[in-house]
C-alpha cells in the first residue's frame, strides 16, 4: 500500500476552532484552541493541511436546536463540512504528498474542517482537476452536490444524459442566489432547461449572469401568484420541476396545482425546525384534498455525500461551464464572524474561509 510520510518539521500541535455550547448561537461560543495534530497511522487515513473551507447552514444548525441540539451534534465540536487542503501524509495509492484535494466531512461530526490539519477517511479525498481554483473547488461538496441531486433524477437519463422531451423542460428554482441555487441555475442550463428563479432585487443581475432566463423579485408580490398567472395566461409555460431551497413551502406547493404539470414534481430541499414549519409539512403530507390539500407530487431531498457527483461537477467547472460567485471571504482567525455573516444572509453565492497558506 502506498504511504507518504509527513515532513519532519510538522508541528506537534495545531489551532482549532471549537464550541462547547450553542446557547445564543454557536458562533458566539466559538473559541480558538490548541490541540494535538491527529495521527493518520492507526486508521490508515489521510492527513491534510487546510487551505480553504466553505460554510453551510448545516454546519451549526442542528447544534442550535433547543434541548435536542447537543444530542444530535455532540459537543464540544469543530464546525464545517467542506474543505480543500494539501496532502501531508496518506495511505491511499491514488493520492500523493503535496497534492491539492477537496473533500466533504459528514455533517454534525465533532471534528469538522476548521482546524489547521484535518484527518480524512479512505476515499474521502478527490484531486482537484487543472483549471479549477481552490476557492471554486471548496464550494462543490455540499451545495454543488445538493444542486445536482435535486435536478439529475428528473432531468437526466440512466446514462447521465439530458432526457428527451417534446418541449424544452421548464424548471423553477426558489432561491436562485443562495449557495445551492447558484449551482442549480447553471446545472439546469447544462441539462437544456428553461430556468425561472427568485431572488431579491439586488441579485437579479447575478442570477441572469448565471443563465437564468427569467428572474422574479420575490419581495414585490407573492411568488405563487406570479407563477399561477404566468401559466393561466399561457399553459405552455407550466413547469416540469420545482426546486425549493427555502423553508415553509405550503403556499408555493399548493399553487403548484396550477403552475406545475401533472407529471411534474415539487422538490423540497432541507427543512426548518420551527412550529410554523411543522404546520406547513402537515398541510403538504396529511391535509386531504377535500379539505384543500394539494394534488402535486412532492419529494423531500436530503443531500447524500457523493464523490462521483462532485467529480462530475468539478469537470464542468474545469470546462468553464460552472463558476460560483463568492459572496464573502474571511481569514482563519475570523471564523465566528464568517458564521455571523452566514446567518445574517449572504448577498449572493458562497462564503469561504482562507487558512494561512
C-alpha positions as CSV (number, residue, x, y, z in Angstrom):
1,X,0.0,0.0,0.0
2,X,1.3,3.4,-0.9
3,X,2.3,5.6,2.0
4,X,3.8,9.0,2.1
5,X,5.3,10.2,5.3
6,X,4.8,13.6,6.8
7,X,7.7,16.1,6.7
8,X,10.0,16.1,9.7
9,X,9.2,19.7,10.5
10,X,5.5,19.0,11.1
11,X,4.5,20.7,14.4
12,X,3.1,18.7,17.3
13,X,0.0,21.0,17.8
14,X,-2.4,22.9,15.8
15,X,-5.1,25.7,16.2
16,X,-8.7,24.5,16.1
17,X,-12.0,26.4,16.3
18,X,-14.4,24.7,18.8
19,X,-17.6,25.5,20.5
20,X,-18.7,23.8,23.8
21,X,-22.2,25.3,23.8
22,X,-24.6,26.6,21.2
23,X,-26.7,28.7,23.6
24,X,-27.4,32.1,22.0
25,X,-25.8,30.9,18.7
26,X,-22.9,28.5,18.1
27,X,-20.8,31.3,16.5
28,X,-20.9,33.3,19.7
29,X,-19.4,30.4,21.6
30,X,-16.5,29.5,19.2
31,X,-13.0,29.7,20.7
32,X,-9.6,29.1,19.1
33,X,-8.0,26.3,20.9
34,X,-4.7,24.3,20.7
35,X,-4.9,20.6,20.1
36,X,-2.5,17.8,19.1
37,X,-2.3,17.1,15.4
38,X,-4.2,13.8,14.7
39,X,-2.2,10.7,13.8
40,X,-3.2,9.0,10.5
41,X,-1.3,5.8,11.2
42,X,-3.8,3.9,13.4
43,X,-6.7,4.2,10.9
44,X,-4.6,4.4,7.7
45,X,-6.2,7.8,7.0
46,X,-5.0,10.9,5.1
47,X,-3.7,13.9,6.9
48,X,-4.4,17.2,5.1
49,X,-3.2,20.7,5.9
50,X,-6.2,23.0,5.3
51,X,-6.1,25.7,2.6
52,X,-9.7,26.9,2.3
53,X,-13.1,25.9,3.8
54,X,-16.7,26.6,2.8
55,X,-19.6,27.5,5.1
56,X,-23.0,25.9,5.1
57,X,-26.0,26.4,7.4
58,X,-26.0,22.6,8.3
59,X,-22.6,23.1,10.0
60,X,-24.2,24.5,13.1
61,X,-28.0,24.3,12.5
62,X,-28.6,21.1,14.4
63,X,-26.5,22.0,17.4
64,X,-28.6,25.1,18.0
65,X,-31.9,23.1,18.3
66,X,-33.5,23.6,21.8
67,X,-33.0,20.5,24.0
68,X,-32.2,18.1,21.2
69,X,-29.2,20.0,19.8
70,X,-26.4,18.6,22.0
71,X,-27.7,15.1,21.4
72,X,-27.8,15.4,17.6
73,X,-24.5,17.3,17.3
74,X,-22.2,16.2,20.2
75,X,-20.2,19.0,21.8
76,X,-17.5,20.2,22.0
77,X,-17.3,20.3,18.3
78,X,-15.3,21.9,15.4
79,X,-17.7,23.1,12.7
80,X,-17.6,22.7,9.0
81,X,-18.0,20.1,6.3
82,X,-16.4,21.4,3.1
83,X,-12.7,21.7,2.7
84,X,-9.7,21.9,0.4
85,X,-6.2,21.1,1.6
86,X,-2.7,19.8,0.8
87,X,-1.9,16.1,1.5
88,X,0.7,15.8,4.2
89,X,0.5,12.0,4.8
90,X,-1.6,9.3,3.1
91,X,-2.0,5.6,2.7
92,X,-4.2,5.9,-0.4
93,X,-2.5,4.8,-3.7
94,X,-4.5,7.5,-5.7
95,X,-3.1,10.3,-3.5
96,X,0.4,11.8,-3.2
97,X,2.1,14.0,-0.7
98,X,1.7,17.7,-1.7
99,X,-1.4,17.0,-3.8
100,X,-4.2,19.5,-3.5
101,X,-7.5,17.8,-2.7
102,X,-11.1,18.6,-2.0
103,X,-13.3,16.7,0.5
104,X,-16.5,16.8,2.4
105,X,-16.8,15.5,6.0
106,X,-20.2,14.3,7.2
107,X,-22.3,17.0,8.9
108,X,-22.7,17.1,12.7
109,X,-19.3,15.5,13.4
110,X,-17.3,16.6,16.3
111,X,-14.2,17.1,14.1
112,X,-15.1,19.5,11.3
113,X,-12.8,21.3,8.9
114,X,-12.0,24.5,10.9
115,X,-8.7,23.2,12.1
116,X,-5.2,23.7,10.7
117,X,-4.9,19.9,10.0
118,X,-7.7,17.5,9.2
119,X,-7.8,13.7,9.3
120,X,-9.8,12.1,6.4
121,X,-11.1,8.6,5.9
122,X,-10.0,6.5,2.9
123,X,-12.0,7.5,-0.2
124,X,-13.0,10.9,1.2
125,X,-10.5,13.0,-0.8
126,X,-10.5,13.8,-4.5
127,X,-7.8,15.5,-6.5
128,X,-8.8,19.0,-7.9
129,X,-8.6,19.0,-11.7
130,X,-6.5,21.5,-13.6
131,X,-8.3,24.8,-14.3
132,X,-10.3,24.8,-11.0
133,X,-9.2,27.1,-8.2
134,X,-9.2,26.0,-4.6
135,X,-11.9,28.6,-3.8
136,X,-14.1,27.2,-6.5
137,X,-13.5,23.6,-5.6
138,X,-14.5,24.1,-2.0
139,X,-18.0,25.1,-3.0
140,X,-18.8,21.8,-4.6
141,X,-19.0,19.3,-1.7
142,X,-22.3,20.4,-0.2
143,X,-24.0,23.0,-2.3
144,X,-22.8,21.6,-5.7
145,X,-23.9,18.0,-4.9
146,X,-27.2,19.3,-3.4
147,X,-27.9,21.2,-6.6
148,X,-27.0,18.2,-8.8
149,X,-29.1,15.7,-6.8
150,X,-32.1,17.9,-6.8
151,X,-32.1,18.1,-10.7
152,X,-30.5,15.0,-12.0
153,X,-33.2,12.3,-11.1
154,X,-35.7,14.3,-13.1
155,X,-33.7,15.8,-16.0
156,X,-31.1,13.1,-16.8
157,X,-31.5,9.5,-18.0
158,X,-29.7,6.4,-16.7
159,X,-26.6,7.3,-18.8
160,X,-26.4,10.7,-17.3
161,X,-27.6,12.5,-20.4
162,X,-30.5,15.0,-20.6
163,X,-33.8,13.3,-21.1
164,X,-35.6,13.8,-24.3
165,X,-38.7,16.0,-24.1
166,X,-41.3,17.1,-26.6
167,X,-40.8,20.6,-25.3
168,X,-38.0,22.5,-23.6
169,X,-38.2,21.4,-19.9
170,X,-39.1,24.3,-17.6
171,X,-37.6,24.4,-14.1
172,X,-38.5,26.8,-11.3
173,X,-35.8,27.4,-8.7
174,X,-37.0,29.1,-5.5
175,X,-33.9,30.9,-4.1
176,X,-31.6,31.2,-7.0
177,X,-28.9,33.4,-5.4
178,X,-28.1,31.1,-2.4
179,X,-25.4,28.5,-2.1
180,X,-27.3,25.7,-3.8
181,X,-29.3,28.0,-6.1
182,X,-26.3,29.3,-8.0
183,X,-25.4,25.7,-8.8
184,X,-28.9,24.8,-9.8
185,X,-29.3,27.6,-12.3
186,X,-26.1,26.6,-14.1
187,X,-26.8,22.9,-13.9
188,X,-30.3,23.3,-15.3
189,X,-28.9,25.2,-18.3
190,X,-26.4,22.4,-18.9
191,X,-29.3,20.0,-18.9
192,X,-31.1,22.1,-21.5
193,X,-33.8,23.6,-19.3
194,X,-35.6,27.0,-19.4
195,X,-34.9,28.4,-15.9
196,X,-37.1,30.7,-13.8
197,X,-35.8,31.7,-10.4
198,X,-36.5,34.0,-7.5
199,X,-34.2,36.4,-5.6
200,X,-34.1,39.9,-4.2
201,X,-33.8,42.9,-6.5
202,X,-30.1,43.2,-5.7
203,X,-29.3,39.8,-7.1
204,X,-31.4,39.8,-10.3
205,X,-28.4,40.6,-12.5
206,X,-26.4,37.9,-10.7
207,X,-29.0,35.2,-11.4
208,X,-29.2,36.4,-15.1
209,X,-25.4,36.2,-15.4
210,X,-25.6,32.6,-14.2
211,X,-28.0,31.7,-17.0
212,X,-31.5,32.2,-15.6
213,X,-34.0,33.0,-18.3
214,X,-36.5,34.8,-16.1
215,X,-35.9,36.2,-12.6
216,X,-38.7,37.1,-10.1
217,X,-38.2,39.6,-7.3
218,X,-39.9,37.7,-4.5
219,X,-40.3,40.9,-2.4
220,X,-42.6,42.6,-4.9
221,X,-45.6,40.2,-4.6
222,X,-46.2,36.5,-3.7
223,X,-44.2,34.2,-5.9
224,X,-47.0,31.7,-6.1
225,X,-49.4,34.2,-7.5
226,X,-47.0,35.3,-10.2
227,X,-46.4,31.7,-11.2
228,X,-50.1,30.9,-11.4
229,X,-50.8,33.9,-13.6
230,X,-47.8,33.0,-15.8
231,X,-49.4,29.6,-16.6
232,X,-53.0,30.8,-16.7
233,X,-52.1,33.2,-19.4
234,X,-50.1,30.6,-21.3
235,X,-50.5,26.9,-20.4
236,X,-47.3,26.0,-22.3
237,X,-45.4,27.7,-19.6
238,X,-46.3,25.1,-16.9
239,X,-43.3,23.8,-15.1
240,X,-41.8,20.3,-15.2
241,X,-39.9,20.7,-12.0
242,X,-39.8,22.9,-8.9
243,X,-36.7,23.0,-6.7
244,X,-37.4,24.9,-3.4
245,X,-34.4,25.9,-1.4
246,X,-36.5,27.9,1.1
247,X,-38.4,26.9,4.2
248,X,-42.2,27.0,4.8
249,X,-43.3,25.9,1.3
250,X,-47.0,25.2,1.7
251,X,-48.5,28.3,-0.2
252,X,-46.0,27.7,-3.1
253,X,-46.6,24.0,-3.1
254,X,-50.4,24.4,-3.1
255,X,-50.2,26.8,-6.0
256,X,-48.4,24.0,-8.0
257,X,-51.9,22.6,-8.7
258,X,-52.0,25.4,-11.3
259,X,-48.4,26.1,-12.4
260,X,-46.9,22.5,-12.2
261,X,-47.5,19.9,-14.9
262,X,-49.5,16.9,-13.8
263,X,-46.3,14.7,-14.3
264,X,-44.1,17.3,-12.6
265,X,-42.5,17.2,-9.2
266,X,-42.0,19.7,-6.4
267,X,-38.6,19.0,-4.7
268,X,-38.1,20.4,-1.2
269,X,-34.5,20.8,-0.1
270,X,-33.8,20.7,3.6
271,X,-36.2,21.6,6.5
272,X,-36.8,24.1,9.1
273,X,-37.4,23.0,12.7
274,X,-40.0,25.7,13.8
275,X,-43.6,25.1,14.8
276,X,-44.7,27.1,11.7
277,X,-42.6,24.7,9.5
278,X,-44.4,21.7,11.1
279,X,-47.7,23.2,10.1
280,X,-46.6,23.6,6.5
281,X,-45.4,20.0,6.5
282,X,-48.7,18.8,7.9
283,X,-50.6,20.5,5.1
284,X,-48.3,19.0,2.5
285,X,-48.2,15.4,3.7
286,X,-51.5,14.9,5.6
287,X,-54.1,17.5,4.5
288,X,-56.7,15.7,2.4
289,X,-57.8,17.0,-1.0
290,X,-61.4,17.6,0.1
291,X,-60.1,20.0,2.8
292,X,-57.9,21.9,0.4
293,X,-54.9,19.6,0.2
294,X,-52.6,19.8,-2.9
295,X,-52.6,17.4,-5.8
296,X,-49.0,17.9,-7.0
297,X,-46.2,15.4,-6.4
298,X,-43.9,16.3,-3.6
299,X,-40.4,15.0,-2.8
300,X,-38.1,15.8,0.1
301,X,-34.4,15.8,-0.8
302,X,-31.7,15.2,1.8
303,X,-28.2,15.5,0.1
304,X,-26.0,12.4,0.2
305,X,-22.3,12.9,0.0
306,X,-21.1,11.6,-3.4
307,X,-17.6,11.6,-4.7
308,X,-18.8,10.7,-8.2
309,X,-21.3,13.6,-8.3
310,X,-18.7,16.1,-7.0
311,X,-16.1,14.9,-9.6
312,X,-18.7,15.4,-12.4
313,X,-19.3,19.0,-11.2
314,X,-15.6,19.7,-11.0
315,X,-15.2,18.6,-14.6
316,X,-17.9,21.1,-15.6
317,X,-16.0,23.7,-13.6
318,X,-12.8,22.8,-15.4
319,X,-14.6,23.2,-18.7
320,X,-15.8,26.7,-17.8
321,X,-19.5,25.6,-17.7
322,X,-19.9,26.4,-13.9
323,X,-18.5,29.3,-12.0
324,X,-19.7,30.0,-8.5
325,X,-19.9,33.6,-7.2
326,X,-18.1,34.2,-3.9
327,X,-20.1,36.4,-1.5
328,X,-17.5,36.9,1.2
329,X,-14.0,35.8,2.1
330,X,-12.6,35.6,5.7
331,X,-9.4,34.5,7.3
332,X,-9.0,31.6,9.7
333,X,-8.9,34.0,12.6
334,X,-12.4,35.3,11.6
335,X,-14.4,32.0,11.6
336,X,-17.0,33.3,14.1
337,X,-17.5,36.4,12.0
338,X,-17.9,34.2,8.9
339,X,-20.7,32.3,10.6
340,X,-22.4,35.5,11.7
341,X,-22.3,36.6,8.1
342,X,-23.9,33.3,7.0
343,X,-26.7,33.8,9.5
344,X,-27.3,37.4,8.5
345,X,-27.7,36.3,4.9
346,X,-25.2,36.2,2.1
347,X,-25.9,38.7,-0.7
348,X,-25.3,36.0,-3.3
349,X,-23.1,33.0,-3.7
350,X,-20.8,31.3,-1.2
351,X,-18.9,32.3,2.0
352,X,-15.4,30.9,2.3
353,X,-12.5,31.0,4.8
354,X,-8.9,31.0,3.8
355,X,-6.2,29.5,6.0
356,X,-2.6,30.8,6.3
357,X,-1.5,29.1,3.1
